[in-house]
Amino acid sequence: MAAKQPPPLMKKHSQTDLVSRLKTRKILGVGGEDDDGEVHRSKISQVLGNEIKFAVREPLGLRVWQLVSAVMFSGVAIMALAFPDQLYDAIFNEESVSSKTPIRLYGGALLSISLIMWNALYTAEKVIIRWTLLTEACYFAVQFLVTTVSLVESSRMATGAVLLLVSRVFFVLISIYYYYQVGRRPKKV
C-alpha cells in the first residue's frame, strides 16, 4: 500500500484577504488619522514619526517677525514698568497721569506675553507658534479697540495715538497672515 499523501496545504494570503488586513491594522493602530491629520502607513512610522514633520517649511520671515514681536513687547513692557509717565505722554500727549498703577499693570501683562513670545521663538512646534501668533493678533486688536475708544472719549487726535492705531492694524494683519501660513498643510510631492 502506498502511503497516503496529505492534502496540499492552503496558504492564506493575508495581503489579499481584505478583512484580515483591516483587522490587523486596527489592532496595530495604523491606517487611521492621528491628531495631526496624518495617516500612518506602519507602526514604525507612527512611533518614529514622519520625516515630513521634521522638514516643515516655515513661511519666509516668520522667525524675524517673532523676534521683532518679542523685542517690541519686551521694550514696551520695560518702558511701562519703569517710565509710565513717559509712555502715557508719548501716546496721548498728556503729561500728567492720575495713577501709575494701571500703566505698570499693563507693563506686567506685556512682560508676561513677551516671555511667551521669546519661548515661541525657539520652538519648532506648529501648534505653539500658531497660539502665540493668535495671542499676538488678539492683543493688537484689543489694543486698537481700547485706544480708539479712549481717543473718541477724549475727543483728541494725538499723532502718537494715530500712529499706534495704524501700526496695530498692520501688526494684526501680519500676525494673522503668519497664523494661517503656519497652519497650512504642506503640499504633497
GUKOL-956507 format. One line per 2 residues: number of its first residue (from 1); for each residue x, z, y of N, C-alpha, C. Coordinates in nm, 2 decimals, decimal comma. Layout:
BEGIN
NUM> X:Z:Y:X:Z:Y:X:Z:Y | ...
***
This chain:
BEGIN
1> 0,08:0,00:-0,12:0,00:0,00:0,00:0,09:0,00:0,12 | 0,05:-0,08:0,21:0,12:-0,09:0,33:0,07:0,02:0,43
3> 0,17:0,07:0,50:0,14:0,17:0,60:0,05:0,12:0,71 | -0,05:0,20:0,73:-0,15:0,15:0,83:-0,09:0,17:0,97
5> -0,09:0,06:1,05:-0,04:0,06:1,18:-0,13:0,13:1,28 | -0,08:0,22:1,36:-0,17:0,28:1,46:-0,21:0,18:1,56
7> -0,33:0,21:1,62:-0,38:0,11:1,72:-0,28:0,11:1,84 | -0,27:0,00:1,91:-0,18:-0,01:2,02:-0,23:0,09:2,13
9> -0,13:0,15:2,19:-0,17:0,25:2,30:-0,21:0,17:2,42 | -0,32:0,22:2,48:-0,37:0,16:2,60:-0,31:0,24:2,72
11> -0,23:0,17:2,79:-0,17:0,23:2,91:-0,27:0,23:3,03 | -0,28:0,34:3,09:-0,37:0,34:3,21:-0,28:0,31:3,33
13> -0,32:0,21:3,40:-0,25:0,18:3,52:-0,32:0,24:3,64 | -0,26:0,36:3,68:-0,32:0,44:3,79:-0,32:0,36:3,92
15> -0,23:0,27:3,93:-0,23:0,19:4,06:-0,34:0,10:4,07 | -0,40:0,05:3,96:-0,51:-0,03:3,96:-0,64:0,04:3,95
17> -0,63:0,16:3,91:-0,76:0,24:3,89:-0,78:0,31:4,03 | -0,88:0,26:4,11:-0,90:0,30:4,24:-0,95:0,44:4,25
19> -1,04:0,49:4,17:-1,09:0,62:4,17:-0,98:0,72:4,15 | -0,89:0,69:4,05:-0,78:0,78:4,02:-0,68:0,79:4,14
21> -0,66:0,68:4,20:-0,57:0,68:4,32:-0,62:0,76:4,43 | -0,75:0,74:4,46:-0,81:0,82:4,57:-0,81:0,97:4,54
23> -0,84:1,01:4,41:-0,83:1,15:4,38:-0,69:1,20:4,39 | -0,59:1,13:4,35:-0,46:1,17:4,36:-0,42:1,19:4,51
25> -0,45:1,09:4,59:-0,42:1,10:4,74:-0,49:1,22:4,80 | -0,61:1,24:4,76:-0,69:1,36:4,82:-0,62:1,49:4,78
27> -0,58:1,50:4,66:-0,51:1,62:4,61:-0,38:1,64:4,69 | -0,31:1,53:4,71:-0,18:1,54:4,78:-0,20:1,56:4,93
29> -0,32:1,53:4,98:-0,35:1,54:5,12:-0,29:1,43:5,21 | -0,28:1,31:5,15:-0,23:1,19:5,22:-0,34:1,09:5,23
31> -0,32:1,00:5,32:-0,42:0,89:5,34:-0,52:0,91:5,45 | -0,54:1,04:5,48:-0,64:1,07:5,59:-0,57:1,09:5,72
33> -0,64:1,09:5,83:-0,58:1,11:5,96:-0,54:1,26:5,98 | -0,43:1,28:6,05:-0,39:1,42:6,08:-0,44:1,44:6,23
35> -0,39:1,55:6,29:-0,43:1,59:6,42:-0,39:1,49:6,53 | -0,28:1,42:6,50:-0,23:1,32:6,60:-0,30:1,18:6,58
37> -0,38:1,17:6,48:-0,45:1,04:6,45:-0,36:0,95:6,36 | -0,26:1,00:6,31:-0,17:0,92:6,22:-0,22:0,93:6,08
39> -0,20:0,81:6,01:-0,24:0,81:5,87:-0,10:0,81:5,79 | -0,08:0,91:5,71:0,05:0,92:5,64:0,03:0,84:5,50
41> 0,13:0,77:5,47:0,13:0,69:5,35:0,18:0,77:5,23 | 0,26:0,87:5,25:0,30:0,95:5,14:0,32:1,10:5,19
43> 0,33:1,19:5,09:0,35:1,33:5,12:0,49:1,35:5,19 | 0,59:1,27:5,15:0,72:1,28:5,21:0,71:1,25:5,36
45> 0,64:1,14:5,40:0,63:1,11:5,54:0,55:1,21:5,62 | 0,45:1,27:5,54:0,37:1,38:5,61:0,45:1,50:5,64
47> 0,54:1,54:5,54:0,62:1,66:5,56:0,74:1,64:5,66 | 0,80:1,53:5,64:0,92:1,50:5,72:0,88:1,45:5,86
49> 0,77:1,39:5,87:0,73:1,33:6,00:0,76:1,18:6,00 | 0,70:1,12:6,10:0,72:0,98:6,11:0,83:0,94:6,21
51> 0,91:0,84:6,19:1,01:0,81:6,28:0,95:0,77:6,42 | 0,84:0,71:6,42:0,77:0,67:6,54:0,76:0,79:6,64
53> 0,73:0,91:6,58:0,71:1,03:6,67:0,84:1,06:6,74 | 0,95:1,03:6,68:1,08:1,06:6,74:1,12:0,96:6,84
55> 1,07:0,84:6,83:1,11:0,73:6,91:1,00:0,70:7,02 | 0,93:0,81:7,06:0,83:0,79:7,16:0,89:0,74:7,29
57> 0,84:0,64:7,34:0,88:0,58:7,47:0,81:0,65:7,58 | 0,88:0,71:7,67:0,82:0,77:7,78:0,81:0,67:7,89
59> 0,70:0,69:7,98:0,69:0,59:8,09:0,81:0,60:8,18 | 0,84:0,49:8,24:0,95:0,49:8,33:0,93:0,58:8,45
61> 1,02:0,67:8,48:1,02:0,76:8,59:0,95:0,89:8,56 | 0,90:0,91:8,44:0,83:1,04:8,41:0,92:1,16:8,43
63> 1,04:1,16:8,38:1,13:1,27:8,39:1,17:1,30:8,54 | 1,19:1,19:8,61:1,22:1,20:8,76:1,10:1,27:8,83
65> 0,98:1,23:8,79:0,86:1,29:8,86:0,85:1,43:8,82 | 0,88:1,47:8,69:0,87:1,61:8,65:0,98:1,69:8,73
67> 1,09:1,64:8,75:1,20:1,71:8,82:1,16:1,73:8,97 | 1,11:1,62:9,03:1,06:1,63:9,17:0,95:1,73:9,18
69> 0,86:1,73:9,09:0,75:1,83:9,09:0,80:1,97:9,08 | 0,89:1,99:8,99:0,94:2,13:8,96:1,01:2,18:9,09
71> 1,10:2,09:9,15:1,17:2,13:9,27:1,07:2,16:9,38 | 0,98:2,07:9,40:0,88:2,08:9,51:0,80:2,21:9,49
73> 0,75:2,24:9,37:0,67:2,36:9,35:0,76:2,49:9,38 | 0,88:2,48:9,33:0,97:2,60:9,35:1,00:2,62:9,49
75> 1,03:2,51:9,56:1,07:2,52:9,71:0,95:2,58:9,79 | 0,83:2,53:9,77:0,72:2,58:9,85:0,69:2,72:9,81
77> 0,70:2,75:9,68:0,68:2,89:9,63:0,77:2,99:9,70 | 0,90:2,95:9,70:1,00:3,04:9,77:0,98:3,05:9,92
79> 0,94:2,94:9,98:0,91:2,95:10,12:0,78:3,03:10,15 | 0,68:3,02:10,06:0,56:3,11:10,08:0,59:3,25:10,06
81> 0,68:3,28:9,97:0,71:3,42:9,94:0,80:3,48:10,05 | 0,90:3,40:10,09:1,00:3,46:10,18:0,96:3,44:10,33
83> 0,90:3,33:10,36:0,87:3,29:10,50:0,72:3,25:10,52 | 0,63:3,34:10,50:0,49:3,30:10,50:0,44:3,25:10,64
85> 0,50:3,31:10,75:0,46:3,27:10,88:0,50:3,12:10,91 | 0,62:3,09:10,87:0,67:2,95:10,90:0,60:2,85:10,82
87> 0,56:2,88:10,69:0,49:2,79:10,61:0,35:2,76:10,67 | 0,28:2,87:10,71:0,15:2,85:10,78:0,16:2,77:10,91
89> 0,26:2,80:10,98:0,28:2,73:11,11:0,31:2,58:11,09 | 0,39:2,55:10,99:0,42:2,41:10,96:0,30:2,33:10,92
91> 0,20:2,39:10,86:0,09:2,31:10,81:-0,02:2,31:10,91 | -0,05:2,43:10,97:-0,17:2,43:11,06:-0,14:2,44:11,21
93> -0,01:2,44:11,24:0,03:2,45:11,39:-0,03:2,58:11,46 | -0,04:2,68:11,38:-0,08:2,81:11,44:0,03:2,91:11,41
95> 0,07:2,98:11,51:0,19:3,07:11,49:0,15:3,20:11,43 | 0,03:3,25:11,46:0,00:3,38:11,41:-0,09:3,37:11,29
97> -0,06:3,45:11,19:-0,15:3,46:11,07:-0,19:3,60:11,06 | -0,32:3,62:11,02:-0,38:3,75:11,02:-0,31:3,84:10,92
99> -0,29:3,79:10,80:-0,23:3,86:10,69:-0,14:3,77:10,61 | -0,02:3,83:10,57:0,08:3,75:10,50:0,05:3,76:10,35
101> -0,04:3,85:10,31:-0,06:3,88:10,17:-0,12:3,75:10,09 | -0,22:3,69:10,15:-0,27:3,57:10,08:-0,17:3,46:10,06
103> -0,08:3,44:10,16:0,02:3,33:10,15:0,12:3,37:10,05 | 0,16:3,50:10,04:0,25:3,54:9,94:0,19:3,53:9,80
105> 0,06:3,56:9,78:0,00:3,55:9,65:0,00:3,40:9,61 | -0,03:3,31:9,71:-0,02:3,17:9,69:0,12:3,13:9,64
107> 0,23:3,19:9,70:0,36:3,16:9,66:0,39:3,21:9,52 | 0,33:3,33:9,48:0,35:3,38:9,35:0,28:3,29:9,24
109> 0,16:3,24:9,28:0,10:3,14:9,19:0,17:3,01:9,17 | 0,23:2,97:9,29:0,31:2,84:9,28:0,44:2,86:9,20
111> 0,50:2,98:9,21:0,62:3,01:9,13:0,59:3,01:8,98 | 0,47:3,06:8,95:0,43:3,06:8,80:0,41:2,91:8,76
113> 0,35:2,83:8,84:0,33:2,69:8,80:0,46:2,62:8,79 | 0,55:2,65:8,88:0,68:2,59:8,88:0,76:2,62:8,75
115> 0,74:2,74:8,70:0,81:2,78:8,58:0,76:2,69:8,46 | 0,63:2,67:8,46:0,57:2,58:8,36:0,63:2,44:8,38
117> 0,64:2,39:8,50:0,70:2,26:8,53:0,84:2,25:8,48 | 0,92:2,35:8,51:1,06:2,35:8,46:1,07:2,34:8,31
119> 0,98:2,42:8,24:0,99:2,42:8,09:0,94:2,28:8,04 | 0,84:2,22:8,10:0,79:2,09:8,06:0,90:1,98:8,07
121> 0,99:2,00:8,17:1,09:1,90:8,19:1,18:1,89:8,07 | 1,20:2,00:7,99:1,29:2,00:7,88:1,22:1,98:7,74
123> 1,09:1,95:7,74:1,03:1,93:7,61:1,00:1,78:7,59 | 0,99:1,75:7,46:0,96:1,61:7,42:0,82:1,60:7,36
125> 0,74:1,71:7,36:0,61:1,71:7,30:0,51:1,65:7,41 | 0,44:1,55:7,36:0,34:1,48:7,45:0,23:1,57:7,50
127> 0,19:1,66:7,41:0,07:1,75:7,45:0,11:1,84:7,57 | 0,23:1,90:7,56:0,28:1,99:7,67:0,30:1,91:7,79
129> 0,36:1,79:7,79:0,38:1,71:7,90:0,24:1,67:7,97 | 0,15:1,64:7,88:0,02:1,60:7,94:-0,05:1,72:8,01
131> -0,04:1,83:7,94:-0,11:1,95:8,00:-0,05:1,99:8,14 | 0,08:1,98:8,15:0,15:2,01:8,28:0,11:1,91:8,38
133> 0,10:1,78:8,34:0,06:1,68:8,44:-0,09:1,70:8,48 | -0,17:1,74:8,39:-0,31:1,77:8,43:-0,32:1,89:8,52
135> -0,24:1,99:8,49:-0,24:2,11:8,57:-0,19:2,07:8,71 | -0,09:1,99:8,72:-0,04:1,95:8,85:-0,15:1,87:8,93
137> -0,22:1,78:8,86:-0,32:1,70:8,93:-0,43:1,78:8,97 | -0,47:1,88:8,89:-0,58:1,97:8,93:-0,54:2,06:9,05
139> -0,42:2,10:9,05:-0,37:2,18:9,16:-0,37:2,10:9,29 | -0,32:1,98:9,29:-0,32:1,89:9,41:-0,46:1,86:9,45
141> -0,55:1,84:9,36:-0,69:1,81:9,40:-0,75:1,93:9,47 | -0,73:2,05:9,41:-0,79:2,17:9,47:-0,73:2,20:9,61
143> -0,59:2,18:9,62:-0,53:2,20:9,75:-0,58:2,10:9,85 | -0,61:1,98:9,81:-0,66:1,88:9,90:-0,80:1,92:9,95
145> -0,89:1,97:9,86:-1,02:2,01:9,90:-1,01:2,14:9,99 | -0,93:2,23:9,96:-0,92:2,36:10,04:-0,87:2,33:10,18
147> -0,77:2,24:10,18:-0,71:2,21:10,31:-0,81:2,13:10,40 | -0,88:2,04:10,33:-0,98:1,96:10,41:-1,09:2,05:10,46
149> -1,14:2,14:10,38:-1,24:2,24:10,43:-1,19:2,32:10,54 | -1,07:2,37:10,53:-1,01:2,45:10,64:-1,00:2,37:10,77
151> -0,96:2,25:10,76:-0,94:2,17:10,88:-1,08:2,14:10,94 | -1,18:2,11:10,86:-1,31:2,09:10,91:-1,37:2,21:10,98
153> -1,35:2,33:10,92:-1,40:2,46:10,98:-1,33:2,49:11,11 | -1,20:2,46:11,12:-1,13:2,49:11,24:-1,14:2,38:11,35
155> -1,20:2,27:11,31:-1,22:2,15:11,39:-1,09:2,11:11,46 | -0,98:2,12:11,39:-0,85:2,07:11,44:-0,79:1,97:11,34
157> -0,71:1,89:11,40:-0,64:1,80:11,31:-0,49:1,81:11,34 | -0,42:1,90:11,26:-0,28:1,91:11,28:-0,21:1,80:11,20
159> -0,10:1,76:11,26:-0,02:1,65:11,20:0,03:1,69:11,06 | 0,08:1,81:11,05:0,13:1,86:10,92:0,02:1,87:10,82
161> -0,10:1,91:10,86:-0,21:1,91:10,76:-0,25:1,77:10,71 | -0,25:1,68:10,80:-0,29:1,54:10,77:-0,18:1,48:10,67
163> -0,06:1,51:10,70:0,05:1,46:10,61:0,04:1,53:10,47 | 0,00:1,66:10,47:-0,02:1,73:10,35:-0,13:1,66:10,27
165> -0,24:1,63:10,34:-0,36:1,57:10,27:-0,32:1,43:10,21 | -0,25:1,35:10,29:-0,21:1,22:10,24:-0,12:1,23:10,12
167> -0,02:1,32:10,13:0,07:1,34:10,02:0,00:1,39:9,89 | -0,10:1,48:9,91:-0,17:1,53:9,79:-0,25:1,43:9,72
169> -0,31:1,34:9,79:-0,38:1,22:9,73:-0,28:1,14:9,65 | -0,16:1,11:9,71:-0,06:1,04:9,65:-0,01:1,11:9,52
171> 0,01:1,24:9,53:0,06:1,31:9,42:-0,04:1,32:9,30 | -0,17:1,33:9,34:-0,27:1,33:9,24:-0,27:1,20:9,16
173> -0,26:1,09:9,23:-0,26:0,96:9,17:-0,14:0,94:9,08 | -0,02:0,99:9,12:0,10:0,98:9,04:0,08:1,06:8,91
175> 0,03:1,19:8,92:0,02:1,27:8,81:-0,08:1,22:8,71 | -0,19:1,16:8,76:-0,29:1,11:8,67:-0,24:0,98:8,60
177> -0,17:0,90:8,67:-0,10:0,78:8,61:-0,02:0,82:8,49 | 0,07:0,92:8,51:0,16:0,96:8,41:0,09:1,03:8,30
179> -0,02:1,10:8,33:-0,10:1,17:8,23:-0,16:1,07:8,13 | -0,21:0,96:8,18:-0,27:0,86:8,10:-0,16:0,78:8,03
181> -0,05:0,75:8,09:0,06:0,68:8,03:0,12:0,75:7,91 | 0,13:0,89:7,92:0,19:0,97:7,81:0,09:0,97:7,70
183> -0,04:0,97:7,73:-0,14:0,98:7,62:-0,17:0,85:7,55 | -0,12:0,74:7,60:-0,14:0,61:7,53:-0,07:0,61:7,40
185> -0,14:0,54:7,30:-0,08:0,53:7,17:0,02:0,41:7,18 | 0,13:0,43:7,11:0,23:0,32:7,11:0,18:0,20:7,04
187> 0,22:0,08:7,09:0,18:-0,05:7,02:0,25:-0,06:6,89 | 0,18:-0,10:6,79:0,24:-0,12:6,65:0,31:-0,25:6,65
189> 0,43:-0,25:6,60:0,51:-0,37:6,59:0,50:-0,43:6,46
***
